[in-house]
Amino acid sequence: WDLSMDAPQALRLASRPTPYDAVLLSGKLRTDELKSVVAAVRRVQPAAMVLVFDAGSQAVVPDEQDSRKRFLEECSQVFAYSPSYTAIMAVLSRRDAEAEKRRPPNAGADKQELLDEVLGVLERGGGRRAPGPVSVGGEG
């Protein structure tokens, strides 16, 4: 599991050869940033889930509206606002059985710890830095 608070860091993490089963991104990012992170994740893991939160919070420039709409339609899950623990767990549990089959025996990924950290960041509202993606991976 990796956590990033900005697009450049998320892109660096996603560009590593580590496969991610899912990526959770802030809808406050520009569409091109969202697409770049997703493309990097899917180069390694084409079936990775894409979850976007705060999708209704970003004012999109008119030239970008169609592109953004198409991007969001292709996502596995879109949350209009910050999701709850239950919402995130429900979406991630869809892939649990499949992910466990691929996970190496020594990969320690505690979903509860990750979700506690992600929800803590969401509750603080990203006050220290500009809001950015939160990369959530199945291995790492």
ZADO-1210 file (C-alpha; in nm, 4 decimals, padded with zeros to 6 digits):
<atoms>
<atom x="00.0000" y="00.0000" z="00.0000" code="TRP" pos="1"/>
<atom x="00.1237" y="00.3484" z="-00.0833" code="ASP" pos="2"/>
<atom x="-00.0155" y="00.6883" z="00.0051" code="LEU" pos="3"/>
<atom x="00.0557" y="01.0027" z="-00.1912" code="SER" pos="4"/>
<atom x="-00.0730" y="01.3538" z="-00.1365" code="MET" pos="5"/>
<atom x="00.0076" y="01.5041" z="-00.4764" code="ASP" pos="6"/>
<atom x="-00.0036" y="01.4081" z="-00.8431" code="ALA" pos="7"/>
<atom x="00.3741" y="01.3967" z="-00.9080" code="PRO" pos="8"/>
<atom x="00.4325" y="01.1611" z="-00.6133" code="GLN" pos="9"/>
<atom x="00.1384" y="00.9418" z="-00.7158" code="ALA" pos="10"/>
<atom x="00.2775" y="00.9212" z="-01.0683" code="LEU" pos="11"/>
<atom x="00.6208" y="00.8198" z="-00.9337" code="ARG" pos="12"/>
<atom x="00.4640" y="00.5493" z="-00.7173" code="LEU" pos="13"/>
<atom x="00.2379" y="00.4270" z="-00.9965" code="ALA" pos="14"/>
<atom x="00.5307" y="00.4094" z="-01.2391" code="SER" pos="15"/>
<atom x="00.7130" y="00.1509" z="-01.0293" code="ARG" pos="16"/>
<atom x="00.6852" y="-00.2147" z="-01.1357" code="PRO" pos="17"/>
<atom x="00.4734" y="-00.2909" z="-00.8268" code="THR" pos="18"/>
<atom x="00.1214" y="-00.3937" z="-00.9322" code="PRO" pos="19"/>
<atom x="-00.1671" y="-00.2053" z="-00.7703" code="TYR" pos="20"/>
<atom x="-00.5074" y="-00.3678" z="-00.7428" code="ASP" pos="21"/>
<atom x="-00.6722" y="-00.0290" z="-00.6894" code="ALA" pos="22"/>
<atom x="-00.6004" y="00.3407" z="-00.6948" code="VAL" pos="23"/>
<atom x="-00.8029" y="00.6016" z="-00.5047" code="LEU" pos="24"/>
<atom x="-00.7718" y="00.9488" z="-00.6557" code="LEU" pos="25"/>
<atom x="-00.8919" y="01.2933" z="-00.5605" code="SER" pos="26"/>
<atom x="-01.1370" y="01.4463" z="-00.8047" code="GLY" pos="27"/>
<atom x="-00.9756" y="01.7810" z="-00.7235" code="LYS" pos="28"/>
<atom x="-00.6936" y="01.6924" z="-00.9605" code="LEU" pos="29"/>
<atom x="-00.6925" y="01.8032" z="-01.3222" code="ARG" pos="30"/>
<atom x="-00.8212" y="01.5449" z="-01.5678" code="THR" pos="31"/>
<atom x="-00.4804" y="01.5062" z="-01.7337" code="ASP" pos="32"/>
<atom x="-00.3229" y="01.4269" z="-01.3946" code="GLU" pos="33"/>
<atom x="-00.5907" y="01.1687" z="-01.3181" code="LEU" pos="34"/>
<atom x="-00.5427" y="01.0036" z="-01.6553" code="LYS" pos="35"/>
<atom x="-00.1631" y="00.9970" z="-01.6174" code="SER" pos="36"/>
<atom x="-00.1767" y="00.8200" z="-01.2811" code="VAL" pos="37"/>
<atom x="-00.4352" y="00.5689" z="-01.4038" code="VAL" pos="38"/>
<atom x="-00.2350" y="00.4988" z="-01.7193" code="ALA" pos="39"/>
<atom x="00.0783" y="00.4319" z="-01.5112" code="ALA" pos="40"/>
<atom x="-00.1107" y="00.1983" z="-01.2758" code="VAL" pos="41"/>
<atom x="-00.2753" y="00.0103" z="-01.5618" code="ARG" pos="42"/>
<atom x="00.0509" y="-00.0381" z="-01.7523" code="ARG" pos="43"/>
<atom x="00.1502" y="-00.2786" z="-01.4753" code="VAL" pos="44"/>
<atom x="-00.1970" y="-00.4002" z="-01.3688" code="GLN" pos="45"/>
<atom x="-00.4545" y="-00.3545" z="-01.6491" code="PRO" pos="46"/>
<atom x="-00.7419" y="-00.4724" z="-01.4273" code="ALA" pos="47"/>
<atom x="-00.6717" y="-00.2246" z="-01.1451" code="ALA" pos="48"/>
<atom x="-00.9804" y="-00.0625" z="-00.9924" code="MET" pos="49"/>
<atom x="-01.0001" y="00.3161" z="-01.0237" code="VAL" pos="50"/>
<atom x="-01.1851" y="00.4987" z="-00.7485" code="LEU" pos="51"/>
<atom x="-01.2326" y="00.8754" z="-00.7483" code="VAL" pos="52"/>
<atom x="-01.3492" y="01.0767" z="-00.4472" code="PHE" pos="53"/>
<atom x="-01.4545" y="01.4426" z="-00.4291" code="ASP" pos="54"/>
<atom x="-01.5621" y="01.4096" z="-00.7913" code="ALA" pos="55"/>
<atom x="-01.8167" y="01.6890" z="-00.7541" code="GLY" pos="56"/>
<atom x="-01.5816" y="01.9406" z="-00.5964" code="SER" pos="57"/>
<atom x="-01.3708" y="02.0505" z="-00.8920" code="GLN" pos="58"/>
<atom x="-01.4851" y="02.3252" z="-01.1258" code="ALA" pos="59"/>
<atom x="-01.3921" y="02.1893" z="-01.4677" code="VAL" pos="60"/>
<atom x="-01.2997" y="02.4253" z="-01.7470" code="VAL" pos="61"/>
<atom x="-01.5427" y="02.3993" z="-02.0413" code="PRO" pos="62"/>
<atom x="-01.2810" y="02.2507" z="-02.2771" code="ASP" pos="63"/>
<atom x="-01.2218" y="01.9678" z="-02.0300" code="GLU" pos="64"/>
<atom x="-01.5825" y="01.8737" z="-01.9461" code="GLN" pos="65"/>
<atom x="-01.6277" y="01.5988" z="-02.2046" code="ASP" pos="66"/>
<atom x="-01.2897" y="01.4450" z="-02.1310" code="SER" pos="67"/>
<atom x="-01.3565" y="01.4500" z="-01.7565" code="ARG" pos="68"/>
<atom x="-01.7014" y="01.2983" z="-01.8017" code="LYS" pos="69"/>
<atom x="-01.5601" y="01.0119" z="-02.0125" code="ARG" pos="70"/>
<atom x="-01.2831" y="00.9536" z="-01.7583" code="PHE" pos="71"/>
<atom x="-01.5271" y="00.9336" z="-01.4655" code="LEU" pos="72"/>
<atom x="-01.7564" y="00.6991" z="-01.6611" code="GLU" pos="73"/>
<atom x="-01.4643" y="00.4574" z="-01.7030" code="GLU" pos="74"/>
<atom x="-01.3825" y="00.4516" z="-01.3294" code="CYS" pos="75"/>
<atom x="-01.4762" y="00.1530" z="-01.1148" code="SER" pos="76"/>
<atom x="-01.6347" y="00.3795" z="-00.8521" code="GLN" pos="77"/>
<atom x="-01.6928" y="00.7541" z="-00.8237" code="VAL" pos="78"/>
<atom x="-01.7720" y="00.9197" z="-00.4910" code="PHE" pos="79"/>
<atom x="-01.9142" y="01.2718" z="-00.5094" code="ALA" pos="80"/>
<atom x="-01.7545" y="01.3548" z="-00.1735" code="TYR" pos="81"/>
<atom x="-01.5062" y="01.1928" z="00.0652" code="SER" pos="82"/>
<atom x="-01.6111" y="00.8292" z="00.1116" code="PRO" pos="83"/>
<atom x="-01.6698" y="00.6640" z="00.4457" code="SER" pos="84"/>
<atom x="-01.4785" y="00.3657" z="00.5745" code="TYR" pos="85"/>
<atom x="-01.7743" y="00.1418" z="00.4939" code="THR" pos="86"/>
<atom x="-01.7969" y="00.2708" z="00.1367" code="ALA" pos="87"/>
<atom x="-01.4269" y="00.2154" z="00.0687" code="ILE" pos="88"/>
<atom x="-01.4332" y="-00.1320" z="00.2259" code="MET" pos="89"/>
<atom x="-01.7397" y="-00.2294" z="00.0233" code="ALA" pos="90"/>
<atom x="-01.5713" y="-00.1350" z="-00.3033" code="VAL" pos="91"/>
<atom x="-01.2364" y="-00.2921" z="-00.2162" code="LEU" pos="92"/>
<atom x="-01.3973" y="-00.6131" z="-00.0938" code="SER" pos="93"/>
<atom x="-01.5216" y="-00.6786" z="-00.4465" code="ARG" pos="94"/>
<atom x="-01.1646" y="-00.7632" z="-00.5400" code="ARG" pos="95"/>
<atom x="-01.0444" y="-00.9304" z="-00.2196" code="ASP" pos="96"/>
<atom x="-01.0611" y="-01.2912" z="-00.3342" code="ALA" pos="97"/>
<atom x="-00.8878" y="-01.2197" z="-00.6636" code="GLU" pos="98"/>
<atom x="-00.6188" y="-01.0033" z="-00.5036" code="ALA" pos="99"/>
<atom x="-00.5384" y="-01.2632" z="-00.2378" code="GLU" pos="100"/>
<atom x="-00.4611" y="-01.5182" z="-00.5093" code="LYS" pos="101"/>
<atom x="-00.1981" y="-01.2866" z="-00.6615" code="ARG" pos="102"/>
<atom x="-00.0473" y="-01.1545" z="-00.3355" code="ARG" pos="103"/>
<atom x="00.2946" y="-01.3006" z="-00.2499" code="PRO" pos="104"/>
<atom x="00.2960" y="-01.4831" z="00.0834" code="PRO" pos="105"/>
<atom x="00.5295" y="-01.2275" z="00.2445" code="ASN" pos="106"/>
<atom x="00.3374" y="-00.9156" z="00.1344" code="ALA" pos="107"/>
<atom x="00.1975" y="-00.7599" z="00.4506" code="GLY" pos="108"/>
<atom x="-00.0929" y="-00.5387" z="00.3494" code="ALA" pos="109"/>
<atom x="-00.3256" y="-00.4522" z="00.6344" code="ASP" pos="110"/>
<atom x="-00.6358" y="-00.2973" z="00.4807" code="LYS" pos="111"/>
<atom x="-00.7603" y="-00.1706" z="00.8183" code="GLN" pos="112"/>
<atom x="-00.4390" y="00.0289" z="00.8797" code="GLU" pos="113"/>
<atom x="-00.4463" y="00.1709" z="00.5288" code="LEU" pos="114"/>
<atom x="-00.8080" y="00.2777" z="00.5529" code="LEU" pos="115"/>
<atom x="-00.7492" y="00.4371" z="00.8922" code="ASP" pos="116"/>
<atom x="-00.4656" y="00.6390" z="00.7397" code="GLU" pos="117"/>
<atom x="-00.6644" y="00.7355" z="00.4274" code="VAL" pos="118"/>
<atom x="-00.9694" y="00.8386" z="00.6292" code="LEU" pos="119"/>
<atom x="-00.7493" y="01.0420" z="00.8640" code="GLY" pos="120"/>
<atom x="-00.6125" y="01.2328" z="00.5669" code="VAL" pos="121"/>
<atom x="-00.9604" y="01.2841" z="00.4213" code="LEU" pos="122"/>
<atom x="-01.0947" y="01.4095" z="00.7548" code="GLU" pos="123"/>
<atom x="-00.8126" y="01.6626" z="00.7839" code="ARG" pos="124"/>
<atom x="-00.9011" y="01.7837" z="00.4357" code="GLY" pos="125"/>
<atom x="-00.5417" y="01.7823" z="00.3134" code="GLY" pos="126"/>
<atom x="-00.4756" y="02.1142" z="00.4888" code="GLY" pos="127"/>
<atom x="-00.0966" y="02.0927" z="00.4702" code="ARG" pos="128"/>
<atom x="-00.0646" y="02.0374" z="00.0962" code="ARG" pos="129"/>
<atom x="-00.2700" y="02.0840" z="-00.2143" code="ALA" pos="130"/>
<atom x="-00.5245" y="01.8011" z="-00.2374" code="PRO" pos="131"/>
<atom x="-00.4034" y="01.5162" z="-00.4473" code="GLY" pos="132"/>
<atom x="-00.4426" y="01.1506" z="-00.5180" code="PRO" pos="133"/>
<atom x="-00.4264" y="00.8784" z="-00.2654" code="VAL" pos="134"/>
<atom x="-00.2735" y="00.5739" z="-00.4288" code="SER" pos="135"/>
<atom x="-00.3980" y="00.2486" z="-00.2877" code="VAL" pos="136"/>
<atom x="-00.2301" y="-00.0673" z="-00.4003" code="GLY" pos="137"/>
<atom x="-00.2773" y="-00.4336" z="-00.3494" code="GLY" pos="138"/>
<atom x="00.0893" y="-00.5047" z="-00.2910" code="GLU" pos="139"/>
<atom x="00.3749" y="-00.3126" z="-00.1443" code="GLY" pos="140"/>
</atoms>
